[in-house]
Amino acid sequence: MPVPRPPRPPRDLSRGRRRALGVRVAAVGLAGALLAACSGAGGASSADGDTLDVLMVNNPQMVQLQKLTAAHFTKETGIQVNFTVLPENDVRDKISQDFANQAGQYDVATVSNFEVPVYAKNGWLHALDTYVARDAAFDQADVLPPLTKSLTAADGKLYAEPFYGESSFLMYREDVFAAKGLTMPERPTWQQVAGLAAQVDGAKPGMKGICLRGLPGWGELTAPLTTVVNTMGGTWFTKDWQPRLTAPEFRKATSFYVDLVREHGEAGAPQAGYAECLNSLTQGKTAMWYDATAAAGSLEAKDSPVRGKIGYVQAPVDRTESSGWLYTWAWGIQKASKKSDSAWKFISWASGKEYERLVGEQVGWADVPAGKRASTYRDPRYKEASAAFSDVTLRAIASARPDAPGVQERPAPGIQFVGIPEFTDLGTKVSQEISAAIAGRQSVDEALAKGQALAEKVAEEYR
């Protein structure tokens, strides 16, 4: 997915246009049915014996949290946590339905810096400022400023806390490159990456040159592709909401991406997302991977077969100085929850310094869900374990430009997404067309023509 400036909420509209927007958002799965009555502040006090329901994405860091919760958080607080863990596309759908309806089935969910401004605008999230103010041990000032900013809505309130933060970078097999006599530039261009992918394709039996997401989804294929579009001079919309999916720059970037993954990418690319590419690089099936910086912890874990073999460099560029995205999987409390005090205790623990130390000491310092706290990058134990990637990660996060990710002005912030509610539907539908192009079922031009028509319908509501 996967960290940025919060995407702005929809502009204030007339009552009629607000109603139309609400219907449209519901149609794309962000709003669901009619809103159920909210529970006010949702501030029921917690007590020992409470139970929380947490809905989260099935990324490795979250799965590790699930394993550690009972023996540590529950033991210390008496609060039992019931986890529902789903793949990225599925969890987004389920969260949007439950939170939009304010059904209250889940107290806490993993939301991102894309959802926070939209959910906050609609009153679906519990503001966290009061909790932060009275929980000095949490130390909000220690959270990296880009992440705090990205989880703060237009009203100036903080609505989520990061579990981990990320940008994107290029990962590659140093040993494979050395064996082929190849050198990876510290700041590669996409053309250099394509050339290297061709040279390392087949370097080992069954090894492909690069892994790039081809799985449909606005948070799957669309995320890395959009960073390529940005740096090659394209944009989804101009500042005055003119769709540009069939513009030469957007077409160039998409054709480049599709051709690269078709010629030198992983097997089964149309069904490969973050998890599949992580497995592919870990299992030695690909020599390079462009994706989230958060993946490094899994690659350098104690039991990883490629530990110590991976090099990390900045996201490839073309016309821009940087192209890495900005993203965070964060914890948000549903406004309808009756257990917001208990929910904050869980968030404070899961996003706190104590949890990072727990993971470091019991699992491994490379596995720490990092990218969010300055103190983590000062810890000598983490610095030693993450020496291969921590500095590159921090530079990537610091250089991300959510408000100016390309070569032209944008109508809404966001690097790997457009910060409007409709992008969940638009980005997913366009990704389905591009994935079909990767599969060879249609041309890039055909895919983008369909995408242009979809984008035009969205743009009409904003012009």
C-alpha positions in Angstrom: 0.0 0.0 0.0 2.3 0.8 1.3 2.9 6.6 4.1 1.7 10.9 3.1 -0.2 14.3 3.9 -3.7 13.4 4.5 -5.8 13.2 1.4 -8.3 16.0 1.7 -11.9 15.3 2.4 -14.5 16.2 -0.2 -15.2 19.9 -0.7 -18.2 21.4 1.0 -21.1 20.9 -1.5 -24.6 22.0 -1.8 -27.2 19.7 -0.1 -28.1 18.1 -3.4 -24.5 17.5 -4.4 -23.7 16.2 -1.0 -26.6 13.7 -1.3 -25.3 12.7 -4.8 -21.8 12.2 -3.4 -23.1 10.1 -0.6 -24.9 7.8 -3.0 -21.8 7.6 -5.2 -19.6 6.7 -2.2 -22.0 4.1 -1.1 -21.9 2.5 -4.5 -18.1 2.1 -4.3 -18.2 0.4 -1.0 -16.9 3.3 1.1 -20.2 4.2 2.6 -22.4 1.2 2.6 -26.1 1.5 3.6 -27.7 4.2 5.7 -25.7 5.3 8.7 -26.8 3.8 11.9 -27.1 6.0 15.0 -23.7 6.9 16.4 -22.8 6.4 20.0 -21.8 9.9 20.9 -18.2 10.0 22.1 -18.0 6.2 22.4 -16.3 6.7 25.8 -17.3 3.8 27.9 -14.6 3.2 30.5 -12.6 0.0 30.3 -12.3 -2.6 33.1 -10.5 -5.8 33.5 -12.3 -8.5 31.6 -13.2 -6.3 28.6 -13.1 -7.8 25.1 -12.1 -5.8 22.0 -12.8 -6.8 18.4 -10.0 -5.8 16.1 -10.1 -6.0 12.3 -6.7 -5.9 10.5 -4.8 -6.6 7.4 -2.9 -9.9 7.2 0.6 -8.4 6.7 3.4 -10.2 8.5 3.8 -7.5 11.1 0.1 -7.7 12.1 0.2 -11.5 12.3 3.1 -11.2 14.7 1.1 -8.8 16.8 -1.7 -11.3 17.0 0.7 -13.9 18.3 2.1 -11.6 21.0 -1.1 -10.0 22.3 -2.5 -12.6 24.7 0.7 -13.2 26.6 1.5 -9.5 27.0 -1.2 -7.0 26.4 -4.1 -9.2 27.8 -1.9 -10.4 30.6 -1.1 -6.9 31.6 -4.5 -5.3 31.2 -7.0 -8.1 31.4 -8.4 -7.0 28.0 -9.0 -9.9 25.6 -8.6 -9.1 21.9 -10.4 -11.0 19.2 -8.7 -10.5 15.9 -10.2 -10.8 12.4 -7.3 -10.9 9.9 -8.0 -10.6 6.2 -6.1 -9.9 2.9 -5.7 -6.3 2.0 -8.5 -6.0 -0.6 -10.9 -7.9 1.7 -10.1 -6.0 4.8 -10.6 -2.7 3.1 -14.1 -3.7 2.0 -15.1 -5.0 5.4 -13.7 -2.0 7.3 -15.5 0.5 5.0 -18.8 -1.4 5.4 -18.6 -1.6 9.2 -17.4 1.9 9.8 -19.7 3.6 7.2 -22.7 1.9 8.8 -21.4 2.5 12.3 -22.4 -1.1 13.0 -19.9 -1.3 15.8 -19.0 -4.9 15.1 -15.3 -3.9 15.4 -13.9 -1.5 17.9 -10.5 -1.0 16.2 -9.4 -1.5 12.6 -6.3 -0.9 10.5 -6.9 2.2 8.5 -4.5 4.1 6.3 -3.7 7.7 5.7 -6.0 7.4 2.7 -9.1 6.5 4.7 -8.5 8.8 7.7 -9.5 12.2 6.2 -12.6 10.6 4.6 -13.7 8.7 7.7 -13.0 11.6 10.0 -15.1 13.9 7.7 -18.0 11.5 7.9 -17.8 11.1 11.7 -16.8 7.4 11.5 -13.7 7.7 13.7 -13.0 8.6 17.3 -10.6 11.5 17.7 -7.5 10.5 19.7 -6.2 13.9 20.9 -7.7 13.6 24.4 -6.1 10.2 24.9 -2.7 11.4 23.5 -2.7 14.4 25.9 -3.2 12.3 29.0 -0.9 9.4 28.0 2.5 10.9 28.3 4.2 7.5 28.0 2.9 7.1 24.5 5.1 10.1 23.5 3.4 11.5 20.4 6.3 13.7 19.7 8.4 10.6 19.0 6.2 9.7 16.1 7.7 10.8 12.8 6.0 14.1 11.7 5.0 12.9 8.2 3.0 10.1 9.8 1.3 12.3 12.4 0.5 14.8 9.7 -1.0 12.1 7.4 -3.3 10.9 10.2 -4.5 14.3 11.1 -7.8 15.5 9.4 -8.8 18.9 8.1 -10.3 19.8 11.5 -6.8 19.5 13.1 -7.6 16.4 15.1 -5.6 13.2 15.2 -7.7 10.2 14.3 -5.3 7.2 14.1 -1.9 6.0 15.3 0.6 4.3 13.0 1.5 0.7 13.6 4.2 1.0 11.0 5.1 3.6 8.4 6.5 3.1 5.0 7.7 4.5 1.7 8.7 2.5 -1.3 12.1 1.4 -2.6 13.9 -1.1 -4.8 15.1 -4.4 -3.3 17.6 -6.6 -5.2 19.7 -9.7 -4.7 23.3 -8.4 -4.1 24.8 -11.8 -4.6 23.1 -12.4 -7.9 24.2 -8.9 -9.2 27.8 -9.6 -8.0 27.8 -13.0 -9.8 26.7 -11.2 -13.0 29.2 -8.4 -12.5 26.4 -5.8 -12.3 26.2 -2.7 -10.1 23.0 -1.2 -8.8 23.0 2.6 -8.8 22.1 4.2 -5.4 19.4 6.3 -7.2 18.4 4.2 -10.3 16.3 5.3 -13.1 13.5 3.1 -14.4 15.3 2.6 -17.7 18.3 1.3 -15.7 16.1 -1.0 -13.8 14.6 -2.4 -17.0 18.0 -3.0 -18.4 19.2 -4.8 -15.2 16.0 -6.9 -15.1 16.8 -8.2 -18.5 20.4 -9.1 -17.5 19.4 -10.9 -14.3 16.4 -12.7 -15.8 17.3 -16.4 -15.6 20.5 -15.7 -13.5 19.4 -18.8 -11.4 17.1 -21.6 -12.5 13.5 -20.3 -12.3 14.5 -16.8 -11.3 12.8 -13.8 -13.0 14.3 -10.3 -13.3 11.8 -8.4 -11.2 8.5 -8.6 -9.3 5.9 -5.9 -9.7 2.4 -6.0 -8.5 -0.2 -7.1 -11.1 -3.0 -8.0 -8.7 -6.0 -5.7 -9.2 -6.8 -3.3 -6.4 -6.3 0.5 -5.7 -3.9 -0.5 -2.9 -2.3 -3.3 -4.9 -1.3 -2.8 -8.6 -2.4 0.9 -8.6 0.0 1.9 -5.9 3.4 1.1 -7.5 2.1 1.9 -11.0 1.0 5.4 -9.9 4.5 6.2 -8.6 5.8 5.3 -12.1 3.2 7.5 -13.7 4.2 10.4 -11.4 7.9 10.2 -12.1 7.3 9.8 -15.9 5.3 13.0 -16.0 1.8 11.7 -15.8 -1.1 12.3 -13.5 -4.6 10.9 -13.0 -6.1 14.4 -13.1 -4.9 17.9 -13.8 -5.4 20.7 -11.2 -8.8 21.6 -12.8 -9.9 17.9 -12.8 -9.2 16.9 -16.4 -8.6 13.2 -16.6 -5.3 12.3 -18.2 -5.2 8.5 -18.4 -4.9 8.6 -22.2 -2.3 11.3 -22.2 1.1 10.4 -23.6 2.8 10.5 -20.2 0.3 8.2 -18.5 0.4 5.8 -21.5 4.2 5.8 -21.5 4.4 4.9 -17.8 1.7 2.2 -18.0 3.2 0.6 -21.2 6.6 0.6 -19.5 5.2 -1.1 -16.4 3.2 -3.7 -18.3 6.0 -4.5 -20.7 8.5 -4.8 -17.9 6.4 -7.3 -15.9 5.4 -9.2 -19.0 8.9 -9.6 -20.3 10.9 -10.0 -17.1 8.4 -10.2 -14.3 7.2 -13.0 -12.0 5.1 -15.9 -13.1 1.4 -15.4 -12.6 1.8 -11.6 -12.5 -1.9 -10.7 -12.9 -2.5 -12.4 -9.5 0.6 -11.2 -7.7 0.3 -8.5 -5.1 2.4 -7.5 -2.1 2.3 -10.9 -0.4 3.1 -12.8 -3.5 6.0 -10.6 -4.5 7.4 -10.9 -0.9 7.3 -14.6 -1.2 8.8 -14.5 -4.6 11.9 -12.6 -3.5 12.2 -14.6 -0.3 12.1 -17.9 -2.1 14.7 -16.8 -4.7 12.2 -16.6 -7.6 13.0 -13.0 -8.5 16.1 -10.9 -8.4 14.5 -7.5 -7.8 11.3 -6.1 -6.3 10.0 -2.6 -6.2 7.5 -2.2 -3.3 7.0 -1.1 0.3 10.0 -0.4 2.6 8.1 -2.3 5.3 9.0 -5.5 3.4 12.6 -5.3 4.5 11.9 -6.5 8.0 10.5 -9.8 6.7 13.4 -10.2 4.2 16.0 -9.7 7.0 14.2 -11.8 9.6 16.2 -14.5 11.4 14.5 -17.3 9.5 14.6 -15.6 6.1 16.5 -17.6 3.5 17.7 -14.3 1.8 18.7 -12.5 5.0 21.9 -10.6 4.3 21.6 -11.1 0.6 19.4 -8.1 -0.3 20.4 -4.6 -1.2 18.1 -1.6 -0.9 18.1 1.6 -3.0 15.8 4.6 -3.5 12.6 4.2 -5.6 13.5 4.4 -9.3 12.9 7.8 -11.0 12.6 9.3 -14.4 11.7 13.0 -14.4 11.4 13.6 -10.7 14.0 13.6 -8.0 12.2 11.1 -5.9 9.2 8.8 -6.4 8.6 6.8 -3.2 5.2 6.7 -1.8 4.1 7.6 1.8 1.8 5.2 3.6 0.9 3.9 7.0 -1.2 1.1 8.4 -2.6 2.7 11.5 -5.1 2.0 14.2 -8.4 3.8 14.2 -11.3 3.5 16.7 -14.8 3.2 15.3 -16.9 6.1 16.6 -19.7 3.7 17.4 -17.5 1.6 19.7 -18.6 1.5 23.3 -15.1 0.6 24.4 -12.9 3.5 23.3 -10.9 3.6 26.5 -10.0 -0.1 26.2 -9.4 0.5 22.5 -6.9 3.3 23.3 -5.1 1.0 25.7 -4.6 -1.5 22.9 -3.5 1.2 20.4 -1.1 2.8 22.9 0.5 -0.6 23.4 0.5 -1.8 19.8 1.9 1.5 18.5 4.1 2.2 21.5 7.8 1.9 22.3 7.2 -1.0 24.6 5.8 -3.1 21.8 8.8 -2.4 19.5 11.1 -3.5 22.3 9.1 -6.6 22.8 9.3 -7.6 19.1 13.0 -6.7 19.1 13.8 -8.8 22.1 11.5 -11.8 21.5 11.3 -12.0 17.7 14.2 -10.0 16.3 15.1 -6.4 15.8 14.8 -6.5 12.1 11.1 -7.5 12.6 10.2 -4.4 14.5 7.2 -2.6 12.9 9.3 0.5 12.2 9.0 3.6 10.0 7.1 5.5 12.7 9.2 6.4 15.7 12.4 8.5 15.8 13.6 6.6 18.9 13.6 3.3 17.0 16.2 4.7 14.6 18.4 5.7 17.5 18.3 2.3 19.2 21.7 0.7 18.6 20.1 -2.8 18.6 17.7 -1.8 15.8 20.4 0.1 13.9 22.6 -2.9 13.9 19.8 -5.3 12.7 18.5 -2.9 10.1 21.7 -1.5 8.9 21.0 -2.7 5.3 17.8 -0.8 5.0 17.0 1.7 7.8 18.8 4.7 6.4 17.3 4.1 3.0 13.8 3.9 4.6 14.2 7.1 6.5 15.4 9.0 3.4 12.5 7.6 1.4 9.9 8.7 4.0 11.5 12.1 4.4 11.7 12.7 0.6 8.1 11.7 -0.1 6.0 14.6 -1.5 2.3 13.9 -1.1 1.3 17.4 -2.1 3.6 17.5 -5.2 4.5 14.0 -6.3 4.9 14.7 -10.0 5.8 17.4 -12.5 2.4 19.3 -12.4 0.0 20.6 -9.8 -2.7 18.2 -8.6 -6.3 18.7 -7.5 -5.9 16.5 -4.4 -2.9 15.2 -2.4 -1.5 11.7 -2.5 1.4 9.9 -4.1 0.2 6.4 -4.9 -3.4 7.4 -4.8 -5.6 10.4 -5.4 -7.0 11.7 -2.1 -10.7 11.5 -2.9 -13.3 9.0 -1.7 -14.1 7.8 -5.2 -10.5 6.6 -5.8 -11.1 3.3 -4.1 -13.6 2.4 -6.9 -11.8 4.2 -9.7 -8.3 2.9 -8.8 -9.6 -0.6 -8.5 -11.6 -0.6 -11.7 -8.7 0.8 -13.7 -6.3 -1.7 -12.1 -8.6 -4.5 -13.3 -8.2 -3.2 -16.9 -4.4 -2.9 -16.6 -4.1 -6.3 -15.0 -6.0 -7.6 -18.0 -3.3 -6.0 -20.2 -0.6 -7.7 -18.2 -2.4 -11.0 -18.8 -2.5 -10.2 -22.5 -6.3 -10.1 -22.8 -6.3 -6.5 -24.1 -3.9 -3.7 -25.1 -2.7 -0.9 -22.8 -4.5 1.6 -25.1 -7.8 -0.3 -24.6 -7.3 -0.5 -20.9 -6.5 3.2 -20.6 -9.4 4.2 -22.8 -11.8 2.4 -20.4 -10.0 4.0 -17.5 -10.3 7.5 -19.0 -14.1 7.1 -19.3 -14.3 6.0 -15.7 -12.2 9.0 -14.5 -14.3 11.4 -16.5 -17.4 10.4 -14.5 -15.5 11.1 -11.3 -14.1 14.4 -12.5 -17.5 15.7 -13.5 -18.5 15.9 -9.8 -15.5 18.1 -9.0 -15.3 20.5 -11.9 
